């Protein structure tokens, strides 16, 4: 009887993993679209610059840095998403990279590219303070 239950759990896990893979792929597509749009915005700022006074140039510089910062945050998320998609292919998705325990589905639904269980992530954040 335990074997039947295990197969049923595996099927649920497989369905959940397929759902998460679609979610991760959707997130990845959205980030790529945002980065492209961000690069276009950046390109327009640079191309649209006329000789201006220093205050305007400083303002443009701040705009460029904001776009770059947004881009770097998005690139970080993109790498995490790619890592999660790789873990799905390797059959390791949903397992904490630190302790190896299963990451709760609720956590994965909230953060589909989560690398660690809540306990390990909390411990890491405490150490980094």
PyMOL commands that set and color helices and strands:
alter all, ss='L'
color gray80, all
select helices_A, chain A and resi 2-47+54-90+105-110+118-127
alter helices_A, ss='H'
color red, helices_A
deselect
rebuild
show_as cartoon
